[in-house]
């Protein structure tokens, strides 16, 4: 991911993320897939394969994760997202975690709510026990 982020456009990072999500969540293929095939499917150079074993990216990955933990806390997981609040300060939060893909209008309402809550001074946490497993819908 960091190799793609460093060399390609932002769209390639998103394409890579989505392709991994399709293979893992929809195809139930937990990293047994060929990364060369993943890179070819999103149209980026195979030179990124070398980054898989390149420890020079380790510090960058740790730094990004540390930044997320600094913003959202050390008792969380991923995803971590961040926004600038009304004073321009970067704030982060774990989530959102949803169990199914929503229609666009509902997705936008949730996104707007997450932004509002995350950027509200003093907002801390919402949480409830998951009562259903994830439903990823049709493979995009």
Secondary structure, DSSP 8 states (H G I E B T S, - for coil): -HHHHHHS-HHHHHHHHHHHHIIIIIS---S-S-HHHHHHHHT--GGGGGGGG-GGGHHHHHHHHHHHHHHH-SS--S-EEEEE-TTS-EEEEE----SB---HHHHHHHHHHHHHHHTSTT---------S--B--S--
